Amino acid sequence: MNKLFILGARMRNKADKVVELEESIKELNKRSELEAKKLEQAGTDEEVSAVEKNLEDIQKESDEKEAEKEQLENEIEDLKNQVEELNRKA
């Protein structure tokens, strides 16, 4: 029985982290949109290069957060399977 509580707590913690990551990804998408608007207004190659670097950095961070989110979702699924297995045995 205690194992069920432990698994449930782990699932909740991971689910909370997934929500945080989703919010971070949304913020990064907003930042990306703002940078894209700056690109339209860039008047020099230096400005274009600076915006391009910012966009690349934002994309890299977003990709990392997406990968972390996917990993957590897989871990949550594994925990759910463990809970189901324990419930079957109980």
LUMDRENNU-800490 format. One record per atom (N, C-alpha, C): x, y, z; residue in three letters; atom name. Coordinates in Angstrom, 3 decimals. Example, Ala and Ser with C-alpha at 12.3 -4.5 7.8 and 13.67 -1.06 7.14 Angstrom:
# residues 2
- 13.190 / -5.690 / 7.800 / ALA / N $
- 12.300 / -4.500 / 7.800 / ALA / CA $
- 13.200 / -3.300 / 7.800 / ALA / C $
- 12.850 / -2.250 / 7.080 / SER / N $
- 13.670 / -1.060 / 7.140 / SER / CA $
- 12.900 / 0.030 / 7.870 / SER / C $
# end
This chain:
# residues 90
- 0.822 / -1.196 / 0.000 / MET / N $
- 0.000 / 0.000 / 0.000 / MET / CA $
- 0.866 / 1.261 / 0.000 / MET / C $
- 1.926 / 1.251 / 0.815 / ASN / N $
- 2.805 / 2.415 / 0.850 / ASN / CA $
- 3.446 / 2.671 / -0.503 / ASN / C $
- 3.728 / 1.602 / -1.211 / LYS / N $
- 4.342 / 1.740 / -2.539 / LYS / CA $
- 3.410 / 2.515 / -3.475 / LYS / C $
- 2.100 / 2.291 / -3.358 / LEU / N $
- 1.137 / 3.031 / -4.183 / LEU / CA $
- 1.206 / 4.525 / -3.891 / LEU / C $
- 1.324 / 4.875 / -2.611 / PHE / N $
- 1.414 / 6.288 / -2.239 / PHE / CA $
- 2.697 / 6.917 / -2.777 / PHE / C $
- 3.773 / 6.162 / -2.701 / ILE / N $
- 5.058 / 6.655 / -3.199 / ILE / CA $
- 4.992 / 6.868 / -4.707 / ILE / C $
- 4.450 / 5.891 / -5.416 / LEU / N $
- 4.331 / 6.023 / -6.875 / LEU / CA $
- 3.413 / 7.179 / -7.241 / LEU / C $
- 2.326 / 7.335 / -6.495 / GLY / N $
- 1.404 / 8.443 / -6.746 / GLY / CA $
- 2.078 / 9.789 / -6.547 / GLY / C $
- 2.874 / 9.902 / -5.495 / ALA / N $
- 3.591 / 11.152 / -5.232 / ALA / CA $
- 4.593 / 11.445 / -6.345 / ALA / C $
- 5.274 / 10.421 / -6.797 / ARG / N $
- 6.239 / 10.614 / -7.893 / ARG / CA $
- 5.529 / 11.061 / -9.171 / ARG / C $
- 4.378 / 10.455 / -9.447 / MET / N $
- 3.617 / 10.848 / -10.643 / MET / CA $
- 3.176 / 12.306 / -10.544 / MET / C $
- 2.689 / 12.709 / -9.378 / ARG / N $
- 2.247 / 14.100 / -9.205 / ARG / CA $
- 3.407 / 15.068 / -9.398 / ARG / C $
- 4.553 / 14.740 / -8.805 / ASN / N $
- 5.716 / 15.613 / -8.945 / ASN / CA $
- 6.142 / 15.743 / -10.401 / ASN / C $
- 6.144 / 14.643 / -11.106 / LYS / N $
- 6.526 / 14.672 / -12.521 / LYS / CA $
- 5.480 / 15.421 / -13.349 / LYS / C $
- 4.213 / 15.232 / -13.019 / ALA / N $
- 3.145 / 15.936 / -13.736 / ALA / CA $
- 3.251 / 17.442 / -13.499 / ALA / C $
- 3.587 / 17.839 / -12.267 / ASP / N $
- 3.777 / 19.263 / -11.975 / ASP / CA $
- 4.923 / 19.829 / -12.802 / ASP / C $
- 5.990 / 19.067 / -12.922 / LYS / N $
- 7.143 / 19.508 / -13.709 / LYS / CA $
- 6.771 / 19.620 / -15.190 / LYS / C $
- 5.938 / 18.707 / -15.685 / VAL / N $
- 5.481 / 18.776 / -17.078 / VAL / CA $
- 4.718 / 20.076 / -17.304 / VAL / C $
- 3.859 / 20.437 / -16.356 / VAL / N $
- 3.090 / 21.682 / -16.481 / VAL / CA $
- 4.040 / 22.878 / -16.510 / VAL / C $
- 5.049 / 22.871 / -15.635 / GLU / N $
- 6.035 / 23.954 / -15.623 / GLU / CA $
- 6.759 / 24.044 / -16.965 / GLU / C $
- 7.131 / 22.902 / -17.503 / LEU / N $
- 7.827 / 22.888 / -18.789 / LEU / CA $
- 6.933 / 23.407 / -19.908 / LEU / C $
- 5.660 / 23.036 / -19.883 / GLU / N $
- 4.724 / 23.525 / -20.900 / GLU / CA $
- 4.615 / 25.043 / -20.840 / GLU / C $
- 4.574 / 25.601 / -19.626 / GLU / N $
- 4.520 / 27.056 / -19.474 / GLU / CA $
- 5.800 / 27.702 / -19.997 / GLU / C $
- 6.936 / 27.099 / -19.690 / SER / N $
- 8.215 / 27.623 / -20.175 / SER / CA $
- 8.272 / 27.601 / -21.696 / SER / C $
- 7.777 / 26.533 / -22.280 / ILE / N $
- 7.776 / 26.416 / -23.741 / ILE / CA $
- 6.886 / 27.488 / -24.357 / ILE / C $
- 5.733 / 27.750 / -23.744 / LYS / N $
- 4.853 / 28.817 / -24.235 / LYS / CA $
- 5.563 / 30.166 / -24.184 / LYS / C $
- 6.267 / 30.424 / -23.081 / GLU / N $
- 7.004 / 31.683 / -22.949 / GLU / CA $
- 8.102 / 31.781 / -24.007 / GLU / C $
- 8.774 / 30.685 / -24.256 / LEU / N $
- 9.813 / 30.691 / -25.287 / LEU / CA $
- 9.213 / 30.958 / -26.661 / LEU / C $
- 8.047 / 30.413 / -26.926 / ASN / N $
- 7.380 / 30.673 / -28.204 / ASN / CA $
- 7.027 / 32.148 / -28.339 / ASN / C $
- 6.587 / 32.761 / -27.244 / LYS / N $
- 6.286 / 34.198 / -27.271 / LYS / CA $
- 7.554 / 35.001 / -27.541 / LYS / C $
- 8.640 / 34.618 / -26.860 / ARG / N $
- 9.912 / 35.307 / -27.088 / ARG / CA $
- 10.359 / 35.155 / -28.533 / ARG / C $
- 10.149 / 33.986 / -29.089 / SER / N $
- 10.525 / 33.733 / -30.474 / SER / CA $
- 9.738 / 34.635 / -31.421 / SER / C $
- 8.452 / 34.792 / -31.143 / GLU / N $
- 7.623 / 35.673 / -31.971 / GLU / CA $
- 8.112 / 37.115 / -31.896 / GLU / C $
- 8.484 / 37.560 / -30.697 / LEU / N $
- 9.000 / 38.921 / -30.542 / LEU / CA $
- 10.309 / 39.101 / -31.306 / LEU / C $
- 11.166 / 38.099 / -31.235 / GLU / N $
- 12.432 / 38.170 / -31.967 / GLU / CA $
- 12.185 / 38.185 / -33.474 / GLU / C $
- 11.209 / 37.426 / -33.928 / ALA / N $
- 10.893 / 37.403 / -35.360 / ALA / CA $
- 10.437 / 38.782 / -35.826 / ALA / C $
- 9.682 / 39.477 / -34.977 / LYS / N $
- 9.265 / 40.841 / -35.323 / LYS / CA $
- 10.469 / 41.768 / -35.402 / LYS / C $
- 11.435 / 41.567 / -34.508 / LYS / N $
- 12.655 / 42.372 / -34.552 / LYS / CA $
- 13.400 / 42.126 / -35.859 / LYS / C $
- 13.336 / 40.894 / -36.338 / LEU / N $
- 14.014 / 40.540 / -37.579 / LEU / CA $
- 13.465 / 41.363 / -38.741 / LEU / C $
- 12.151 / 41.569 / -38.732 / GLU / N $
- 11.525 / 42.366 / -39.785 / GLU / CA $
- 11.991 / 43.815 / -39.745 / GLU / C $
- 12.373 / 44.274 / -38.546 / GLN / N $
- 12.776 / 45.671 / -38.386 / GLN / CA $
- 14.287 / 45.866 / -38.457 / GLN / C $
- 15.025 / 44.775 / -38.513 / ALA / N $
- 16.485 / 44.868 / -38.524 / ALA / CA $
- 16.943 / 45.603 / -39.774 / ALA / C $
- 17.814 / 46.586 / -39.550 / GLY / N $
- 18.269 / 47.402 / -40.664 / GLY / CA $
- 19.680 / 47.102 / -41.122 / GLY / C $
- 20.409 / 46.353 / -40.312 / THR / N $
- 21.793 / 46.038 / -40.671 / THR / CA $
- 22.032 / 44.533 / -40.542 / THR / C $
- 23.115 / 44.094 / -41.164 / ASP / N $
- 23.486 / 42.677 / -41.055 / ASP / CA $
- 23.787 / 42.296 / -39.607 / ASP / C $
- 24.377 / 43.237 / -38.850 / GLU / N $
- 24.686 / 42.964 / -37.449 / GLU / CA $
- 23.406 / 42.727 / -36.652 / GLU / C $
- 22.390 / 43.540 / -36.907 / GLU / N $
- 21.112 / 43.366 / -36.213 / GLU / CA $
- 20.473 / 42.033 / -36.595 / GLU / C $
- 20.537 / 41.699 / -37.875 / VAL / N $
- 19.989 / 40.420 / -38.338 / VAL / CA $
- 20.730 / 39.267 / -37.665 / VAL / C $
- 22.050 / 39.352 / -37.596 / SER / N $
- 22.847 / 38.293 / -36.968 / SER / CA $
- 22.521 / 38.151 / -35.484 / SER / C $
- 22.344 / 39.273 / -34.798 / ALA / N $
- 22.020 / 39.232 / -33.371 / ALA / CA $
- 20.666 / 38.566 / -33.143 / ALA / C $
- 19.688 / 38.935 / -33.952 / VAL / N $
- 18.356 / 38.340 / -33.818 / VAL / CA $
- 18.411 / 36.858 / -34.177 / VAL / C $
- 19.163 / 36.532 / -35.216 / GLU / N $
- 19.291 / 35.132 / -35.621 / GLU / CA $
- 19.873 / 34.290 / -34.483 / GLU / C $
- 20.898 / 34.812 / -33.815 / LYS / N $
- 21.503 / 34.090 / -32.691 / LYS / CA $
- 20.487 / 33.921 / -31.567 / LYS / C $
- 19.739 / 34.977 / -31.269 / ASN / N $
- 18.713 / 34.878 / -30.225 / ASN / CA $
- 17.673 / 33.818 / -30.579 / ASN / C $
- 17.248 / 33.808 / -31.829 / LEU / N $
- 16.263 / 32.814 / -32.264 / LEU / CA $
- 16.816 / 31.391 / -32.150 / LEU / C $
- 18.079 / 31.217 / -32.505 / GLU / N $
- 18.705 / 29.897 / -32.388 / GLU / CA $
- 18.784 / 29.459 / -30.928 / GLU / C $
- 19.156 / 30.396 / -30.045 / ASP / N $
- 19.240 / 30.084 / -28.614 / ASP / CA $
- 17.873 / 29.714 / -28.051 / ASP / C $
- 16.861 / 30.467 / -28.443 / ILE / N $
- 15.499 / 30.184 / -27.982 / ILE / CA $
- 15.060 / 28.813 / -28.475 / ILE / C $
- 15.336 / 28.503 / -29.731 / GLN / N $
- 14.944 / 27.208 / -30.292 / GLN / CA $
- 15.656 / 26.062 / -29.578 / GLN / C $
- 16.932 / 26.254 / -29.288 / LYS / N $
- 17.696 / 25.218 / -28.585 / LYS / CA $
- 17.093 / 24.967 / -27.202 / LYS / C $
- 16.801 / 26.034 / -26.482 / GLU / N $
- 16.209 / 25.899 / -25.152 / GLU / CA $
- 14.839 / 25.227 / -25.229 / GLU / C $
- 14.058 / 25.617 / -26.220 / SER / N $
- 12.736 / 25.020 / -26.407 / SER / CA $
- 12.853 / 23.528 / -26.713 / SER / C $
- 13.780 / 23.160 / -27.567 / ASP / N $
- 13.996 / 21.747 / -27.906 / ASP / CA $
- 14.392 / 20.938 / -26.671 / ASP / C $
- 15.259 / 21.524 / -25.832 / GLU / N $
- 15.684 / 20.841 / -24.611 / GLU / CA $
- 14.503 / 20.626 / -23.670 / GLU / C $
- 13.668 / 21.641 / -23.532 / LYS / N $
- 12.501 / 21.528 / -22.655 / LYS / CA $
- 11.494 / 20.520 / -23.207 / LYS / C $
- 11.327 / 20.493 / -24.510 / GLU / N $
- 10.432 / 19.506 / -25.134 / GLU / CA $
- 10.935 / 18.084 / -24.875 / GLU / C $
- 12.243 / 17.893 / -24.989 / ALA / N $
- 12.823 / 16.567 / -24.753 / ALA / CA $
- 12.646 / 16.158 / -23.292 / ALA / C $
- 12.861 / 17.101 / -22.380 / GLU / N $
- 12.674 / 16.816 / -20.956 / GLU / CA $
- 11.215 / 16.487 / -20.656 / GLU / C $
- 10.315 / 17.238 / -21.274 / LYS / N $
- 8.876 / 16.996 / -21.091 / LYS / CA $
- 8.506 / 15.596 / -21.582 / LYS / C $
- 9.006 / 15.227 / -22.739 / GLU / N $
- 8.714 / 13.904 / -23.295 / GLU / CA $
- 9.243 / 12.798 / -22.380 / GLU / C $
- 10.450 / 13.003 / -21.855 / GLN / N $
- 11.033 / 12.024 / -20.934 / GLN / CA $
- 10.158 / 11.875 / -19.685 / GLN / C $
- 9.712 / 12.991 / -19.129 / LEU / N $
- 8.856 / 12.942 / -17.942 / LEU / CA $
- 7.533 / 12.250 / -18.241 / LEU / C $
- 6.977 / 12.521 / -19.399 / GLU / N $
- 5.720 / 11.870 / -19.773 / GLU / CA $
- 5.899 / 10.356 / -19.878 / GLU / C $
- 7.038 / 9.927 / -20.390 / ASN / N $
- 7.334 / 8.492 / -20.459 / ASN / CA $
- 7.481 / 7.901 / -19.059 / ASN / C $
- 8.145 / 8.644 / -18.170 / GLU / N $
- 8.313 / 8.179 / -16.798 / GLU / CA $
- 6.965 / 8.091 / -16.086 / GLU / C $
- 6.089 / 9.056 / -16.333 / ILE / N $
- 4.750 / 9.030 / -15.743 / ILE / CA $
- 3.994 / 7.801 / -16.226 / ILE / C $
- 4.106 / 7.516 / -17.499 / GLU / N $
- 3.433 / 6.336 / -18.056 / GLU / CA $
- 3.958 / 5.055 / -17.404 / GLU / C $
- 5.270 / 4.991 / -17.202 / ASP / N $
- 5.855 / 3.828 / -16.529 / ASP / CA $
- 5.324 / 3.697 / -15.102 / ASP / C $
- 5.226 / 4.821 / -14.403 / LEU / N $
- 4.699 / 4.794 / -13.035 / LEU / CA $
- 3.239 / 4.345 / -13.020 / LEU / C $
- 2.463 / 4.813 / -13.989 / LYS / N $
- 1.061 / 4.379 / -14.079 / LYS / CA $
- 0.983 / 2.867 / -14.266 / LYS / C $
- 1.859 / 2.342 / -15.107 / ASN / N $
- 1.887 / 0.896 / -15.337 / ASN / CA $
- 2.245 / 0.141 / -14.058 / ASN / C $
- 3.173 / 0.694 / -13.289 / GLN / N $
- 3.542 / 0.065 / -12.019 / GLN / CA $
- 2.365 / 0.066 / -11.048 / GLN / C $
- 1.635 / 1.185 / -11.000 / VAL / N $
- 0.463 / 1.279 / -10.126 / VAL / CA $
- -0.580 / 0.249 / -10.546 / VAL / C $
- -0.831 / 0.149 / -11.839 / GLU / N $
- -1.804 / -0.831 / -12.331 / GLU / CA $
- -1.385 / -2.251 / -11.965 / GLU / C $
- -0.103 / -2.526 / -12.089 / GLU / N $
- 0.406 / -3.858 / -11.746 / GLU / CA $
- 0.213 / -4.145 / -10.255 / GLU / C $
- 0.513 / -3.163 / -9.423 / LEU / N $
- 0.320 / -3.347 / -7.980 / LEU / CA $
- -1.154 / -3.542 / -7.645 / LEU / C $
- -2.012 / -2.802 / -8.326 / ASN / N $
- -3.449 / -2.941 / -8.076 / ASN / CA $
- -3.954 / -4.320 / -8.491 / ASN / C $
- -3.395 / -4.867 / -9.549 / ARG / N $
- -3.792 / -6.212 / -9.989 / ARG / CA $
- -3.374 / -7.268 / -8.966 / ARG / C $
- -2.205 / -7.056 / -8.382 / LYS / N $
- -1.689 / -8.019 / -7.409 / LYS / CA $
- -2.411 / -7.918 / -6.066 / LYS / C $
- -2.974 / -6.749 / -5.792 / ALA / N $
- -3.617 / -6.529 / -4.476 / ALA / CA $
- -4.929 / -7.259 / -4.328 / ALA / C $
# end
